[in-house]
């Protein structure tokens, strides 16, 4: 069995693994690119088998593999908040075991002859600190969540005065769920053009991702429309067994003052409540966007990126690429 096949079986035993680390998600967001998995097995003394099986695995790290010219690097796929190392949730690890696991992964990464490595680890993972000790650079990131949606009136009470005013403005608007993936992409493209911005993902990428999500009944495209069914705002919502993610929101800037953005969030919260899920705004390190999410009474939740340059000149490549307004990660 390949590492990916073993991983696909092993994941079935991991009930709380995030949506973004599922094999089918990696297939979708890495379409046309290569992805693989680093596996960490139990100590040799615990198993006599030469060939790995899912029951031998104690941790796994799915990753997007990129290569261009002489450069090789690992980066986060598009629209993917969480990656990195996932520890077997059915086991309890001693500190020395966690250290050994991270050392094993670091050794396997070094064996890939990389120029660069970057991933964002699961929330509450103990591994980033251990990777810091191994020479990796660790940075704090923030996402925003509403953890308890049981009492929706209480949730709305926690909205800022500004968001409550926006909801009052949106009384004539309503939510619809029948828009297609093609229509959503066209809306997002046109609304960004009005703001003189470019879309960051391709039509083909979005259609593949949305199709896989829809087949698994793990997504909903939600739109906020006026009485004539003209869309003012829209979002792709995705979810796993624990959380709903506000993955791709967009809005028409011509109707920015309509309150559609606030109503879009409220309708998304209602759907998350129906499904018994935590609502995750899917993070933002952009101050203005973060402030927008805070006004819905969300709480900040920290997670960490782990990064390492294996060659000094790759820093120059990244800087040059950034100056051209493109990104490798």
C-alpha positions in Angstrom: 0.0 0.0 0.0 1.1 3.5 -0.7 1.4 6.2 2.0 -1.8 7.8 0.7 -3.7 4.6 0.7 -2.6 3.9 4.3 -3.5 7.4 5.3 -7.0 7.1 3.7 -7.8 4.1 5.8 -6.2 5.5 9.0 -8.2 8.8 8.7 -11.4 6.7 9.1 -10.5 6.1 12.7 -9.9 9.9 13.4 -13.3 11.3 14.2 -12.2 14.9 14.9 -9.6 15.4 12.1 -10.4 18.6 10.3 -12.1 18.7 6.9 -8.9 20.2 5.4 -6.8 17.1 6.2 -9.2 14.6 4.6 -7.8 12.7 1.6 -10.7 13.6 -0.6 -10.2 17.3 0.3 -6.5 17.0 -0.6 -7.5 15.4 -3.9 -9.7 18.3 -4.7 -7.5 21.3 -3.7 -4.4 19.6 -5.1 -6.0 18.7 -8.5 -3.3 18.9 -11.2 -0.6 19.0 -8.5 1.1 16.3 -6.4 0.3 15.6 -2.7 1.6 12.9 -0.4 1.8 12.0 3.3 4.5 11.6 5.8 3.6 8.7 8.2 5.0 8.1 11.6 4.7 4.5 12.8 4.9 2.9 16.2 8.3 1.9 17.5 9.7 -1.2 15.9 9.4 -3.0 19.2 5.6 -2.6 19.0 5.2 -4.3 15.6 6.9 -7.1 13.8 5.5 -6.3 10.4 7.8 -5.1 7.6 5.0 -3.4 5.7 3.0 -0.5 7.2 -0.7 -0.8 7.8 -3.1 1.8 9.2 -3.0 0.3 12.7 0.8 1.0 12.9 0.4 4.7 12.4 0.6 7.2 15.3 0.8 10.4 13.4 0.5 11.7 9.8 1.3 14.8 7.8 -0.5 15.3 4.4 1.3 17.9 2.3 1.1 19.6 -1.1 4.3 19.0 -3.0 5.4 21.8 -5.4 8.3 21.7 -7.9 9.5 24.3 -10.4 12.8 24.3 -12.1 15.3 23.2 -9.5 13.1 24.3 -6.6 11.0 22.0 -4.4 8.8 23.1 -1.6 5.8 22.2 0.6 3.0 24.7 1.0 -0.6 25.0 2.0 -3.1 24.3 -0.8 -5.6 27.0 -1.7 -8.6 27.5 0.5 -7.1 25.2 3.1 -6.8 26.6 6.6 -5.3 23.6 8.5 -2.6 21.1 7.6 0.6 20.0 9.3 0.9 17.0 11.6 -2.1 15.1 13.0 -1.6 12.9 16.1 -3.6 9.8 16.5 -6.6 10.9 18.6 -7.1 7.4 20.0 -3.8 7.5 21.8 -2.3 9.4 24.8 1.3 10.5 24.2 4.0 11.1 26.7 6.2 14.2 26.2 9.1 12.1 25.1 6.9 10.3 22.5 5.8 13.6 21.0 9.4 14.8 20.8 10.3 11.5 19.0 7.4 11.9 16.6 8.4 15.4 15.6 12.0 14.4 15.2 10.9 11.6 12.9 8.9 14.0 10.8 11.7 16.6 10.7 14.1 13.8 9.5 11.6 12.7 6.8 11.2 16.3 5.6 15.0 16.7 5.4 15.1 13.6 3.3 12.8 15.2 0.7 15.6 17.6 -0.4 13.3 20.6 0.1 14.2 24.3 -0.4 11.3 25.4 1.7 8.6 24.1 4.1 5.4 25.9 5.3 2.2 24.5 6.9 -0.5 25.7 9.4 -1.0 23.2 12.2 -4.3 22.1 13.8 -5.6 24.2 16.7 -4.4 23.0 20.1 -1.6 20.9 18.5 1.3 20.5 20.9 3.7 20.1 17.9 4.6 23.6 16.9 6.6 24.3 20.0 8.5 21.0 19.5 9.3 22.0 15.9 10.6 25.3 17.1 13.1 23.4 19.2 14.1 21.6 16.1 15.0 24.8 14.2 11.7 25.6 12.5 10.2 29.1 12.7 6.8 29.2 14.4 4.3 32.1 14.0 1.0 32.6 15.8 -2.1 32.9 13.7 -5.7 33.6 14.6 -9.1 32.4 13.6 -12.5 33.6 15.0 -15.2 31.2 16.3 -18.6 31.2 17.8 -18.6 28.0 19.9 -22.1 27.9 21.3 -25.1 28.6 19.0 -27.7 26.9 21.2 -29.4 30.2 22.1 -29.4 32.2 18.8 -31.0 35.2 20.5 -28.1 35.3 23.0 -25.7 35.1 20.0 -27.3 38.0 18.3 -27.2 40.0 21.6 -23.4 39.7 21.4 -23.3 41.3 18.0 -21.9 44.9 18.0 -24.3 47.8 17.7 -23.1 48.3 14.2 -23.9 44.8 13.1 -27.4 45.1 14.7 -28.0 48.3 12.8 -26.9 46.5 9.6 -29.4 43.7 10.3 -32.1 46.3 10.6 -31.2 47.7 7.2 -31.4 44.2 5.7 -35.1 43.5 6.7 -36.2 43.6 3.1 -33.5 41.0 2.1 -33.7 37.3 2.3 -31.5 34.2 2.0 -31.5 31.8 -1.0 -29.8 28.4 -1.5 -30.3 27.5 -5.1 -27.4 29.3 -6.8 -25.0 27.0 -8.7 -21.2 26.8 -8.4 -20.8 28.4 -11.9 -23.1 31.3 -10.9 -21.2 31.8 -7.6 -17.9 32.0 -9.3 -19.2 34.5 -11.9 -20.6 36.7 -9.1 -17.3 36.6 -7.1 -15.3 37.4 -10.2 -17.6 40.3 -11.2 -17.8 41.8 -7.7 -14.1 41.7 -7.3 -13.7 43.5 -10.6 -15.9 46.3 -9.3 -13.3 46.6 -6.5 -10.4 46.5 -9.0 -9.3 43.2 -7.4 -8.4 39.8 -8.9 -9.8 36.5 -7.9 -7.3 34.2 -6.2 -8.6 30.8 -7.4 -9.5 29.5 -10.8 -12.9 28.5 -12.0 -11.7 24.9 -12.6 -10.4 24.7 -9.0 -13.7 25.9 -7.6 -15.9 23.6 -9.6 -13.8 20.5 -8.7 -13.9 21.5 -5.0 -17.6 22.3 -4.9 -18.5 19.1 -6.7 -16.6 16.9 -4.2 -18.2 18.9 -1.3 -21.7 18.6 -2.7 -21.4 14.9 -3.3 -20.5 14.5 0.4 -23.3 16.9 1.5 -20.7 19.0 3.3 -21.3 22.4 1.7 -23.9 25.1 1.0 -23.7 28.1 -1.3 -25.8 30.8 0.5 -26.8 34.1 -1.1 -28.6 37.2 0.2 -31.0 38.7 -2.3 -33.4 41.6 -2.6 -37.1 41.0 -3.3 -36.3 40.7 -7.0 -33.9 37.9 -6.3 -30.8 40.0 -7.2 -27.8 38.7 -5.1 -26.1 41.3 -2.9 -23.8 38.9 -1.0 -22.9 35.2 -1.1 -20.7 32.6 0.6 -19.5 29.1 0.3 -20.0 27.3 3.6 -18.2 24.0 4.3 -18.3 21.7 7.3 -17.0 18.6 9.0 -18.3 16.8 12.1 -17.3 19.6 14.5 -17.2 22.9 12.7 -18.7 24.9 9.9 -16.3 27.2 8.0 -17.1 30.5 6.4 -14.8 29.6 3.5 -15.4 32.0 0.6 -17.6 35.0 1.4 -18.1 37.8 -1.2 -20.3 40.8 -1.7 -21.4 43.4 -4.3 -19.7 46.7 -3.2 -22.5 48.7 -4.8 -24.8 47.4 -2.0 -22.3 47.5 0.8 -24.6 49.6 3.0 -27.6 47.3 2.5 -26.8 45.1 5.5 -26.4 42.0 3.3 -23.0 41.1 4.8 -24.4 41.0 8.3 -27.5 39.0 7.2 -25.2 36.6 5.3 -23.4 35.8 8.6 -26.6 35.4 10.5 -28.1 33.0 8.0 -24.8 31.0 8.1 -25.0 30.9 11.9 -28.5 29.6 11.7 -27.4 26.7 9.4 -24.5 25.9 11.7 -26.9 25.8 14.6 -29.3 23.4 12.8 -26.4 21.1 12.3 -25.1 21.4 15.9 -21.7 22.8 14.7 -19.2 25.4 16.0 -19.0 28.3 13.5 -15.5 29.2 12.3 -14.9 32.4 10.4 -11.9 30.6 8.8 -9.5 33.1 10.2 -8.0 36.3 9.0 -4.7 38.0 9.7 -6.0 41.1 7.9 -6.9 43.7 10.5 -10.1 45.0 8.9 -11.5 41.6 8.2 -10.6 40.4 11.7 -12.4 43.4 13.2 -15.5 42.6 11.1 -15.6 39.1 12.5 -15.1 40.3 16.1 -18.2 42.4 15.8 -20.3 39.2 15.6 -19.3 38.2 19.1 -16.7 35.7 18.0 -13.8 34.7 20.1 -10.1 34.5 18.8 -8.6 31.1 18.7 -4.9 30.7 18.1 -3.1 28.3 15.9 0.4 28.2 14.5 2.3 28.1 11.2 5.5 26.1 11.0 8.1 27.2 8.5 11.7 26.4 7.5 14.1 27.5 4.7 16.4 24.8 3.6 18.3 27.1 1.3 19.0 30.8 1.8 18.4 31.7 -1.8 14.8 30.5 -1.7 14.1 33.5 0.6 15.2 35.7 -2.4 12.9 33.8 -4.7 10.0 34.3 -2.3 10.8 38.0 -1.9 11.0 38.5 -5.7 7.7 36.6 -6.1 6.0 38.8 -3.4 7.2 41.9 -5.1 5.5 40.7 -8.3 2.3 40.3 -6.1 2.2 36.5 -6.3 2.6 33.9 -3.6 4.1 30.5 -3.1 2.1 29.6 -0.1 
